[in-house]
Every structure is written in C-alpha cells, then in structure tokens.
Amino acid sequence: DAKTTQPPSMDCAEGRAANLPCNHSTISGNEYVYWYRQIHSQGPQYIIHGLKNNETNEMASLIITEDRKSSTLILPHATLRDTAVYYCIVRVGGANNLFFGTGTRLTVIP
Amino acid sequence: DGGITQSPKYLFRKEGQNVTLSCEQNLNHDAMYWYRQDPGQGLRLIYYSQIVNDFQKGDIAEGYSVSREKKESFPLTVTSAQKNPTAFYLCASSIFMTAYSNQPQHFGDGTRLSIL
C-alpha cells in the first residue's frame, strides 16, 4: 500500500470549512483513498472513500487531484464534535489490512 | 441500530492469564478483523476472517487466537504467550472482500486491556 503524508495538526474555527490535505504521490492505479477519523478512546469512524472522482456524502467531501497524487477532505461546517485525529489511507481494493499512519489532529476552536 | 459491539470496554489481565475479548456485529458483514493500537501509533492487524469457520493471521498474530463459529461473532483471546498485551484492541467488519471490492471497514469502540 502507498505511503501517505499528512500535517500533524490543524486548527479550524467552528462553523468554517476544514480542509485536510493528504499527499500520496506513490499511489498506484488500483488504490483507493479512504478517510477515517478517531476521537480519543473510540474506534475509528469511516468518513468517505474514492478512486479518482470527487465524492460527497452527508459527512464530508473528498477532492482527489487529477494525477491522484494528493487529496483533500473537506468538512463543510466544522463543529466542536469534529475535533479528532483524521487518517488518510490508500489501499488496494480487496486488501485486508488498513495502514493507519499518524494522521492529522484537527482541533475545532469555538 | 446496526453496528459493532465490543465488550468489555476495559479489561485487566493478571500475569499468566488468558483473556477473551468479545466482538459482535449485526451488519450482516462477512469479513471481520482484529487490530491492536498502541499509544501514538497506527493500527496493526492481528487476525482476520472472511467467512465463517475460516480465519487468517495478520501481521502480529503471535500470542493471540481467534474463532469464527458464527457470522456475527469473532472473539479474540489474548494468551499468556503475548508478553506485551497492554493496548487498545479494535474489532472491525466489512462486506466480503474480493480483489475488486472497495468497501470500507467499520469499527467498534474498542477494548482497552491492561496488565495488573
């Protein structure tokens, strides 16, 4: 699985959009980009995933660059409950393992 | 509500004792997984099962054992052979994984195991 690089921490004002970047420059053509988040002492929560097209669901939007070497997770209106560690993972479809790196610690500020 | 239930939330083990962590899911998922998370680190795969009565070792299976007698249940036993069992244990499940499947894994809220 390709390695990902994320900033260690970010702050976002409550009500504003949170844009979390992820670099995956060695991604291969059959690897998907997944985003999870983990609130302290809880299990990771699945947010969204995509292959090459932008994706949107009730939680977030995922923007993948045309060359697929980076992506951005967008939380459109951040709330205090969005404070968590966000993980960007790339994985081949069907692979059993999820490789969580150190992620980005997002702090939403009132 | 559909989901994954792990119990207990906190567990303490004495030296030389085996303990079993419970994981139950009502999502009708075929595949189930056990991960271990140490402070400040990512997840490491212990065991996984794609179908009832079948399971495979992950990256760190030594000192652990599992069973998959029912689709809904995938208990993990931490044996006395696991010398450093203190960690946060996470169970996950997903729709059956094929080579072309991109379905995500969904996680329970974990069991925190400590040594007395």
Interface residues (C-beta under 8 A of the other chain):
Chain A: Y32 Y34 S41 Q42 G43 P44 Q45 Y46 H49 L51 Y87 G93 G94 A95 N96 N97 L98 F99 F100 G101 T102
Chain B: I4 Q6 A31 Y33 Y35 Q37 G40 Q41 G42 L43 L45 Y48 Q50 Q56 G58 D59 F88 L90 A92 M97 T98 A99 Y100 S101 N102 P104 Q105 H106 F107 G108 D109 G110 R112
